[in-house]
Amino acid sequence: MSCYPKNNCGSNASVNCNNTDSVTYTGQQLQCTGINCGDSLSVVLQKLDAKYCEILSIIQNCNTTTTSTTLAPVPCASPFAQLLKENPPSN
């Protein structure tokens, strides 16, 4: 499936590319994040942030199961979980 966005900074010099709403994702649908062809960069960043927060919450609570349909369980002893617990992100 091809996606042809209505506005794309790279191919249309007349498009205002001064904000993240002007940049469009044109790749295949990304199942785990819900990012779709045609999403603006603003929407892509919001979706990535939501997934990051979901993963961080699971790790901080050290859950071994999750109700998410897209995330696999993250064991508390995994290196990734330990790294985030030892170095939590700043807000």
A tleap script that builds the chain and sets N, CA, C and O, in Angstrom:
source leaprc.protein.ff14SB
mol = sequence {
  NMET SER CYS TYR PRO LYS ASN ASN CYS GLY
  SER ASN ALA SER VAL ASN CYS ASN ASN THR
  ASP SER VAL THR TYR THR GLY GLN GLN LEU
  GLN CYS THR GLY ILE ASN CYS GLY ASP SER
  LEU SER VAL VAL LEU GLN LYS LEU ASP ALA
  LYS TYR CYS GLU ILE LEU SER ILE ILE GLN
  ASN CYS ASN THR THR THR THR SER THR THR
  LEU ALA PRO VAL PRO CYS ALA SER PRO PHE
  ALA GLN LEU LEU LYS GLU ASN PRO PRO SER
  CASN
}
set mol.1.N position { 0.844 -1.176 0.000 }
set mol.1.CA position { 0.000 0.000 0.000 }
set mol.1.C position { 0.889 1.239 0.000 }
set mol.1.O position { 1.826 1.344 0.791 }
set mol.2.N position { 0.594 2.141 -0.865 }
set mol.2.CA position { 1.342 3.390 -0.925 }
set mol.2.C position { 0.556 4.499 -0.254 }
set mol.2.O position { -0.674 4.492 -0.230 }
set mol.3.N position { 1.280 5.427 0.275 }
set mol.3.CA position { 0.649 6.573 0.927 }
set mol.3.C position { 1.179 7.833 0.282 }
set mol.3.O position { 2.391 8.021 0.181 }
set mol.4.N position { 0.298 8.678 -0.144 }
set mol.4.CA position { 0.676 9.952 -0.741 }
set mol.4.C position { 0.078 11.069 0.082 }
set mol.4.O position { -1.088 11.415 -0.109 }
set mol.5.N position { 0.846 11.645 0.998 }
set mol.5.CA position { 0.313 12.709 1.847 }
set mol.5.C position { -0.009 13.956 1.048 }
set mol.5.O position { 0.585 14.215 0.001 }
set mol.6.N position { -0.957 14.724 1.559 }
set mol.6.CA position { -1.330 15.966 0.867 }
set mol.6.C position { -0.249 17.026 0.997 }
set mol.6.O position { -0.104 17.870 0.113 }
set mol.7.N position { 0.510 16.997 2.080 }
set mol.7.CA position { 1.606 17.949 2.294 }
set mol.7.C position { 2.848 17.173 2.668 }
set mol.7.O position { 2.807 16.314 3.549 }
set mol.8.N position { 3.938 17.464 2.015 }
set mol.8.CA position { 5.186 16.798 2.347 }
set mol.8.C position { 6.330 17.780 2.089 }
set mol.8.O position { 6.559 18.201 0.955 }
set mol.9.N position { 7.028 18.128 3.138 }
set mol.9.CA position { 8.097 19.122 3.028 }
set mol.9.C position { 9.157 18.732 2.018 }
set mol.9.O position { 9.693 19.596 1.323 }
set mol.10.N position { 9.470 17.454 1.921 }
set mol.10.CA position { 10.546 17.026 1.046 }
set mol.10.C position { 10.238 17.140 -0.425 }
set mol.10.O position { 11.163 17.244 -1.230 }
set mol.11.N position { 8.968 17.123 -0.813 }
set mol.11.CA position { 8.647 17.097 -2.230 }
set mol.11.C position { 7.893 18.331 -2.718 }
set mol.11.O position { 7.593 18.445 -3.907 }
set mol.12.N position { 7.590 19.239 -1.821 }
set mol.12.CA position { 6.788 20.388 -2.218 }
set mol.12.C position { 7.367 21.640 -1.568 }
set mol.12.O position { 7.161 21.889 -0.380 }
set mol.13.N position { 8.082 22.412 -2.351 }
set mol.13.CA position { 8.752 23.592 -1.812 }
set mol.13.C position { 7.785 24.663 -1.321 }
set mol.13.O position { 8.179 25.549 -0.562 }
set mol.14.N position { 6.517 24.592 -1.747 }
set mol.14.CA position { 5.565 25.614 -1.332 }
set mol.14.C position { 4.935 25.325 0.026 }
set mol.14.O position { 4.215 26.170 0.558 }
set mol.15.N position { 5.191 24.157 0.595 }
set mol.15.CA position { 4.622 23.795 1.893 }
set mol.15.C position { 5.444 24.420 3.009 }
set mol.15.O position { 6.672 24.350 2.989 }
set mol.16.N position { 4.777 25.031 3.981 }
set mol.16.CA position { 5.449 25.613 5.142 }
set mol.16.C position { 5.914 24.479 6.043 }
set mol.16.O position { 5.092 23.741 6.587 }
set mol.17.N position { 7.217 24.334 6.203 }
set mol.17.CA position { 7.768 23.230 6.998 }
set mol.17.C position { 8.345 23.722 8.320 }
set mol.17.O position { 9.321 23.166 8.823 }
set mol.18.N position { 7.751 24.748 8.870 }
set mol.18.CA position { 8.260 25.317 10.112 }
set mol.18.C position { 7.670 24.694 11.353 }
set mol.18.O position { 8.007 25.113 12.460 }
set mol.19.N position { 6.791 23.699 11.212 }
set mol.19.CA position { 6.226 23.056 12.390 }
set mol.19.C position { 6.028 21.568 12.130 }
set mol.19.O position { 6.055 21.120 10.984 }
set mol.20.N position { 5.831 20.814 13.194 }
set mol.20.CA position { 5.746 19.358 13.077 }
set mol.20.C position { 4.453 18.885 12.434 }
set mol.20.O position { 4.346 17.715 12.069 }
set mol.21.N position { 3.467 19.763 12.286 }
set mol.21.CA position { 2.243 19.371 11.595 }
set mol.21.C position { 2.441 19.332 10.083 }
set mol.21.O position { 1.618 18.766 9.363 }
set mol.22.N position { 3.523 19.929 9.602 }
set mol.22.CA position { 3.780 19.989 8.160 }
set mol.22.C position { 4.567 18.794 7.650 }
set mol.22.O position { 4.658 18.589 6.439 }
set mol.23.N position { 5.135 18.006 8.545 }
set mol.23.CA position { 5.935 16.850 8.154 }
set mol.23.C position { 5.069 15.616 8.297 }
set mol.23.O position { 4.477 15.392 9.353 }
set mol.24.N position { 4.988 14.812 7.248 }
set mol.24.CA position { 4.095 13.664 7.207 }
set mol.24.C position { 4.867 12.359 7.125 }
set mol.24.O position { 5.821 12.243 6.356 }
set mol.25.N position { 4.452 11.373 7.921 }
set mol.25.CA position { 5.034 10.028 7.858 }
set mol.25.C position { 4.455 9.316 6.640 }
set mol.25.O position { 3.237 9.276 6.469 }
set mol.26.N position { 5.318 8.752 5.790 }
set mol.26.CA position { 4.851 8.119 4.561 }
set mol.26.C position { 5.158 6.626 4.497 }
set mol.26.O position { 4.941 5.995 3.463 }
set mol.27.N position { 5.656 6.061 5.580 }
set mol.27.CA position { 5.994 4.639 5.570 }
set mol.27.C position { 4.792 3.755 5.853 }
set mol.27.O position { 3.655 4.221 5.935 }
set mol.28.N position { 5.073 2.475 5.998 }
set mol.28.CA position { 4.043 1.491 6.307 }
set mol.28.C position { 3.495 1.717 7.713 }
set mol.28.O position { 4.148 2.343 8.547 }
set mol.29.N position { 2.302 1.207 7.967 }
set mol.29.CA position { 1.710 1.287 9.300 }
set mol.29.C position { 2.618 0.564 10.288 }
set mol.29.O position { 3.120 -0.524 10.008 }
set mol.30.N position { 2.821 1.188 11.454 }
set mol.30.CA position { 3.652 0.602 12.505 }
set mol.30.C position { 2.716 0.053 13.571 }
set mol.30.O position { 2.152 0.805 14.366 }
set mol.31.N position { 2.561 -1.245 13.577 }
set mol.31.CA position { 1.543 -1.914 14.371 }
set mol.31.C position { 1.664 -1.655 15.873 }
set mol.31.O position { 0.661 -1.370 16.527 }
set mol.32.N position { 2.847 -1.748 16.418 }
set mol.32.CA position { 3.000 -1.638 17.870 }
set mol.32.C position { 2.737 -0.235 18.403 }
set mol.32.O position { 2.292 -0.076 19.540 }
set mol.33.N position { 3.007 0.770 17.600 }
set mol.33.CA position { 2.813 2.144 18.058 }
set mol.33.C position { 1.523 2.759 17.550 }
set mol.33.O position { 1.073 3.775 18.078 }
set mol.34.N position { 0.923 2.161 16.535 }
set mol.34.CA position { -0.287 2.729 15.957 }
set mol.34.C position { -0.019 3.893 15.022 }
set mol.34.O position { -0.934 4.640 14.674 }
set mol.35.N position { 1.242 4.051 14.612 }
set mol.35.CA position { 1.595 5.119 13.685 }
set mol.35.C position { 1.173 4.687 12.286 }
set mol.35.O position { 1.474 3.577 11.847 }
set mol.36.N position { 0.469 5.583 11.595 }
set mol.36.CA position { -0.071 5.272 10.277 }
set mol.36.C position { 0.501 6.196 9.219 }
set mol.36.O position { 0.910 7.322 9.502 }
set mol.37.N position { 0.521 5.700 8.011 }
set mol.37.CA position { 0.907 6.509 6.872 }
set mol.37.C position { -0.012 7.723 6.816 }
set mol.37.O position { -1.233 7.584 6.888 }
set mol.38.N position { 0.567 8.900 6.689 }
set mol.38.CA position { -0.223 10.126 6.657 }
set mol.38.C position { -0.280 10.850 7.988 }
set mol.38.O position { -0.730 11.995 8.044 }
set mol.39.N position { 0.172 10.201 9.079 }
set mol.39.CA position { 0.216 10.886 10.372 }
set mol.39.C position { 1.251 12.012 10.309 }
set mol.39.O position { 2.313 11.859 9.706 }
set mol.40.N position { 0.934 13.120 10.927 }
set mol.40.CA position { 1.903 14.215 11.003 }
set mol.40.C position { 2.968 13.856 12.036 }
set mol.40.O position { 2.766 12.966 12.863 }
set mol.41.N position { 4.091 14.547 11.984 }
set mol.41.CA position { 5.148 14.324 12.960 }
set mol.41.C position { 4.632 14.588 14.369 }
set mol.41.O position { 5.041 13.910 15.311 }
set mol.42.N position { 3.745 15.557 14.528 }
set mol.42.CA position { 3.156 15.837 15.843 }
set mol.42.C position { 2.434 14.613 16.381 }
set mol.42.O position { 2.604 14.252 17.545 }
set mol.43.N position { 1.630 13.972 15.540 }
set mol.43.CA position { 0.874 12.787 15.945 }
set mol.43.C position { 1.823 11.625 16.222 }
set mol.43.O position { 1.635 10.890 17.191 }
set mol.44.N position { 2.840 11.452 15.380 }
set mol.44.CA position { 3.820 10.386 15.579 }
set mol.44.C position { 4.499 10.536 16.939 }
set mol.44.O position { 4.643 9.561 17.677 }
set mol.45.N position { 4.915 11.756 17.266 }
set mol.45.CA position { 5.572 11.991 18.561 }
set mol.45.C position { 4.626 11.717 19.722 }
set mol.45.O position { 5.050 11.171 20.740 }
set mol.46.N position { 3.362 12.082 19.594 }
set mol.46.CA position { 2.377 11.818 20.649 }
set mol.46.C position { 2.190 10.315 20.850 }
set mol.46.O position { 2.107 9.847 21.985 }
set mol.47.N position { 2.124 9.563 19.761 }
set mol.47.CA position { 1.949 8.112 19.853 }
set mol.47.C position { 3.179 7.441 20.467 }
set mol.47.O position { 3.050 6.529 21.284 }
set mol.48.N position { 4.373 7.895 20.072 }
set mol.48.CA position { 5.600 7.341 20.662 }
set mol.48.C position { 5.684 7.661 22.151 }
set mol.48.O position { 6.078 6.809 22.948 }
set mol.49.N position { 5.318 8.881 22.530 }
set mol.49.CA position { 5.337 9.272 23.937 }
set mol.49.C position { 4.367 8.415 24.750 }
set mol.49.O position { 4.693 7.989 25.858 }
set mol.50.N position { 3.188 8.166 24.210 }
set mol.50.CA position { 2.196 7.342 24.916 }
set mol.50.C position { 2.724 5.922 25.135 }
set mol.50.O position { 2.552 5.359 26.216 }
set mol.51.N position { 3.368 5.338 24.113 }
set mol.51.CA position { 3.927 3.988 24.262 }
set mol.51.C position { 5.078 3.985 25.255 }
set mol.51.O position { 5.196 3.065 26.064 }
set mol.52.N position { 5.931 5.008 25.203 }
set mol.52.CA position { 7.037 5.108 26.147 }
set mol.52.C position { 6.510 5.174 27.574 }
set mol.52.O position { 7.022 4.491 28.462 }
set mol.53.N position { 5.493 5.991 27.794 }
set mol.53.CA position { 4.912 6.109 29.138 }
set mol.53.C position { 4.297 4.792 29.595 }
set mol.53.O position { 4.393 4.434 30.769 }
set mol.54.N position { 3.671 4.076 28.679 }
set mol.54.CA position { 3.083 2.783 29.011 }
set mol.54.C position { 4.164 1.788 29.428 }
set mol.54.O position { 4.014 1.084 30.427 }
set mol.55.N position { 5.246 1.732 28.667 }
set mol.55.CA position { 6.351 0.822 28.987 }
set mol.55.C position { 6.995 1.217 30.316 }
set mol.55.O position { 7.275 0.360 31.154 }
set mol.56.N position { 7.226 2.507 30.504 }
set mol.56.CA position { 7.839 2.988 31.734 }
set mol.56.C position { 6.987 2.657 32.952 }
set mol.56.O position { 7.517 2.269 33.993 }
set mol.57.N position { 5.683 2.807 32.832 }
set mol.57.CA position { 4.773 2.485 33.926 }
set mol.57.C position { 4.846 1.002 34.288 }
set mol.57.O position { 4.869 0.642 35.465 }
set mol.58.N position { 4.880 0.158 33.279 }
set mol.58.CA position { 4.970 -1.288 33.515 }
set mol.58.C position { 6.267 -1.613 34.243 }
set mol.58.O position { 6.269 -2.389 35.199 }
set mol.59.N position { 7.366 -1.023 33.793 }
set mol.59.CA position { 8.665 -1.309 34.399 }
set mol.59.C position { 8.731 -0.751 35.817 }
set mol.59.O position { 9.209 -1.429 36.726 }
set mol.60.N position { 8.261 0.468 36.014 }
set mol.60.CA position { 8.325 1.068 37.342 }
set mol.60.C position { 7.469 0.299 38.347 }
set mol.60.O position { 7.809 0.222 39.528 }
set mol.61.N position { 6.369 -0.264 37.880 }
set mol.61.CA position { 5.518 -1.059 38.762 }
set mol.61.C position { 5.963 -2.509 38.806 }
set mol.61.O position { 5.406 -3.318 39.549 }
set mol.62.N position { 6.958 -2.829 38.015 }
set mol.62.CA position { 7.544 -4.164 37.966 }
set mol.62.C position { 6.494 -5.243 37.728 }
set mol.62.O position { 6.542 -6.317 38.328 }
set mol.63.N position { 5.550 -4.943 36.849 }
set mol.63.CA position { 4.530 -5.921 36.485 }
set mol.63.C position { 5.134 -6.968 35.572 }
set mol.63.O position { 6.022 -6.671 34.773 }
set mol.64.N position { 4.651 -8.186 35.693 }
set mol.64.CA position { 5.083 -9.234 34.768 }
set mol.64.C position { 3.992 -9.531 33.758 }
set mol.64.O position { 4.180 -10.363 32.871 }
set mol.65.N position { 2.852 -8.861 33.878 }
set mol.65.CA position { 1.792 -9.008 32.886 }
set mol.65.C position { 1.275 -7.619 32.548 }
set mol.65.O position { 1.499 -6.663 33.290 }
set mol.66.N position { 0.596 -7.520 31.441 }
set mol.66.CA position { 0.042 -6.246 31.016 }
set mol.66.C position { -1.260 -6.466 30.282 }
set mol.66.O position { -1.481 -7.525 29.695 }
set mol.67.N position { -2.126 -5.462 30.315 }
set mol.67.CA position { -3.394 -5.560 29.602 }
set mol.67.C position { -3.270 -5.007 28.190 }
set mol.67.O position { -4.233 -5.055 27.423 }
set mol.68.N position { -2.124 -4.494 27.841 }
set mol.68.CA position { -1.924 -3.942 26.510 }
set mol.68.C position { -1.971 -5.057 25.471 }
set mol.68.O position { -1.480 -6.161 25.705 }
set mol.69.N position { -2.557 -4.757 24.340 }
set mol.69.CA position { -2.612 -5.745 23.261 }
set mol.69.C position { -1.357 -5.726 22.411 }
set mol.69.O position { -1.166 -6.603 21.569 }
set mol.70.N position { -0.497 -4.736 22.620 }
set mol.70.CA position { 0.678 -4.624 21.762 }
set mol.70.C position { 1.993 -4.842 22.495 }
set mol.70.O position { 3.037 -4.966 21.855 }
set mol.71.N position { 1.967 -4.891 23.820 }
set mol.71.CA position { 3.213 -5.035 24.565 }
set mol.71.C position { 3.305 -6.405 25.215 }
set mol.71.O position { 2.347 -6.885 25.820 }
set mol.72.N position { 4.451 -7.016 25.086 }
set mol.72.CA position { 4.698 -8.282 25.766 }
set mol.72.C position { 5.092 -7.983 27.210 }
set mol.72.O position { 5.561 -6.885 27.510 }
set mol.73.N position { 4.904 -8.956 28.109 }
set mol.73.CA position { 5.325 -8.740 29.496 }
set mol.73.C position { 6.810 -8.402 29.591 }
set mol.73.O position { 7.625 -8.918 28.826 }
set mol.74.N position { 7.147 -7.539 30.528 }
set mol.74.CA position { 8.539 -7.152 30.755 }
set mol.74.C position { 8.943 -7.654 32.134 }
set mol.74.O position { 8.513 -7.090 33.141 }
set mol.75.N position { 9.763 -8.704 32.202 }
set mol.75.CA position { 10.180 -9.208 33.510 }
set mol.75.C position { 10.973 -8.149 34.272 }
set mol.75.O position { 11.729 -7.379 33.678 }
set mol.76.N position { 10.794 -8.119 35.578 }
set mol.76.CA position { 11.470 -7.128 36.409 }
set mol.76.C position { 12.986 -7.280 36.354 }
set mol.76.O position { 13.713 -6.311 36.572 }
set mol.77.N position { 13.464 -8.468 36.069 }
set mol.77.CA position { 14.909 -8.711 36.072 }
set mol.77.C position { 15.555 -8.433 34.718 }
set mol.77.O position { 16.769 -8.583 34.585 }
set mol.78.N position { 14.788 -8.036 33.718 }
set mol.78.CA position { 15.383 -7.807 32.404 }
set mol.78.C position { 16.373 -6.645 32.478 }
set mol.78.O position { 16.170 -5.722 33.267 }
set mol.79.N position { 17.428 -6.670 31.683 }
set mol.79.CA position { 18.416 -5.580 31.702 }
set mol.79.C position { 17.784 -4.223 31.404 }
set mol.79.O position { 18.169 -3.218 32.000 }
set mol.80.N position { 16.815 -4.185 30.486 }
set mol.80.CA position { 16.153 -2.927 30.151 }
set mol.80.C position { 15.381 -2.390 31.355 }
set mol.80.O position { 15.433 -1.196 31.648 }
set mol.81.N position { 14.670 -3.271 32.048 }
set mol.81.CA position { 13.909 -2.858 33.234 }
set mol.81.C position { 14.850 -2.346 34.316 }
set mol.81.O position { 14.578 -1.318 34.936 }
set mol.82.N position { 15.940 -3.044 34.547 }
set mol.82.CA position { 16.894 -2.631 35.571 }
set mol.82.C position { 17.524 -1.281 35.221 }
set mol.82.O position { 17.709 -0.433 36.095 }
set mol.83.N position { 17.847 -1.088 33.960 }
set mol.83.CA position { 18.441 0.175 33.527 }
set mol.83.C position { 17.483 1.341 33.794 }
set mol.83.O position { 17.908 2.381 34.296 }
set mol.84.N position { 16.221 1.184 33.473 }
set mol.84.CA position { 15.259 2.253 33.696 }
set mol.84.C position { 14.974 2.485 35.176 }
set mol.84.O position { 14.746 3.618 35.600 }
set mol.85.N position { 14.987 1.410 35.957 }
set mol.85.CA position { 14.766 1.589 37.382 }
set mol.85.C position { 15.939 2.320 38.033 }
set mol.85.O position { 15.742 3.120 38.947 }
set mol.86.N position { 17.152 2.050 37.566 }
set mol.86.CA position { 18.337 2.680 38.124 }
set mol.86.C position { 18.542 4.102 37.581 }
set mol.86.O position { 19.166 4.929 38.246 }
set mol.87.N position { 18.032 4.389 36.401 }
set mol.87.CA position { 18.215 5.685 35.744 }
set mol.87.C position { 16.878 6.184 35.209 }
set mol.87.O position { 16.692 6.249 33.994 }
set mol.88.N position { 15.949 6.535 36.085 }
set mol.88.CA position { 14.640 6.979 35.590 }
set mol.88.C position { 14.775 8.263 34.772 }
set mol.88.O position { 15.629 9.101 35.059 }
set mol.89.N position { 13.935 8.409 33.761 }
set mol.89.CA position { 14.002 9.620 32.952 }
set mol.89.C position { 13.548 10.832 33.745 }
set mol.89.O position { 12.695 10.727 34.626 }
set mol.90.N position { 14.118 11.971 33.428 }
set mol.90.CA position { 13.679 13.201 34.083 }
set mol.90.C position { 12.479 13.766 33.339 }
set mol.90.O position { 12.357 13.590 32.127 }
set mol.91.N position { 11.607 14.433 34.047 }
set mol.91.CA position { 10.412 14.998 33.400 }
set mol.91.C position { 10.626 16.407 32.988 }
set mol.91.O position { 9.723 17.032 32.431 }
savepdb mol mol.pdb
quit
